[in-house]
C-alpha cells in the first residue's frame, strides 16, 4: 500500500507549533517527535509535520505516513513555497509532501505543477495540494497532485470564513475530484471528523485541538472569561 492507502478513513494529526508564535515552547524538533509518537500510540494513522528538522526527528520515532511541509517566508505562499522546499521535505523523510497549490506567486517563480513534478522525479514521495477553492483543487489534480486538501479554506481571502471546518468545500471537491480529498482546516472534535468522513473525506487532519497546549488553553480561558462576563477568576 502507498502512503495514501494507509491513511484512508483515519485520523491524521498535525504536530506543529503555532505558526504565529515564535516563542511557543513546543517549537522544538525533539518535542514534536514525542508529540507525534504519542498521537500515533493513540490511534493516528498519519502525522503532518512542518520543517526539515522536525520531519527527520519524527521519522525516527513513528512508522506511519508523514505529510511533510516546510513553512517559510512572509508570504503570500508560505506552505512549501519553492521547488527546493518541496524536495527537501521529501528527502527529510516525508512520504507525502504538502504544497500550497493556490495561484499566488511563489518566491522562486515556480508553479505548483513544477514542484509536484520535481518531487515525483527526484524522490519516492507523493504530493498533496493544499487549496482553498474547488477550482484550485481541480487544477492541482490536473497538475499532478496525488491528493488535495482543504487546508487553506478561509486563509487566502477566498472560501469559507466560518469558525468551523468548510464541509461545503469538502463535499464539492469529493464530488468532482479525480484524486483523494483530505479534510483539513479547523477540524477540532470527534463530531467534525465523523461528519467529514461521512462527506467522503479520504482522511481528516486535526491539529491544534490535539497538539497545541497553548492554543487549547487560550481557547478554554477565552470561553471561561466570556462565560464570566468578560473576566476570569484572578484576571
Secondary structure, DSSP 8 states (H G I E B T S, - for coil): --HHHHHTTSEEEEE---TT-TT-TT--HHHHHHHHHHHHHTT-SEEEEESHHHHHHHHTT--SEEEEE-B-SSSS--BT-SHHHHHHHHHHT-SEEEEE-SSS--TTS--HHHHHHHHHHHSS-EEEEE-SSHHHHHHHHHTT-SEEE-TTTTTSSSS---SS--HHHHHHHHHH-SSEEEE-SS--SHHHHHHHHHTT-SEEEE-HHHH-HHHHHHHHHHHHHHHTTS--TT-
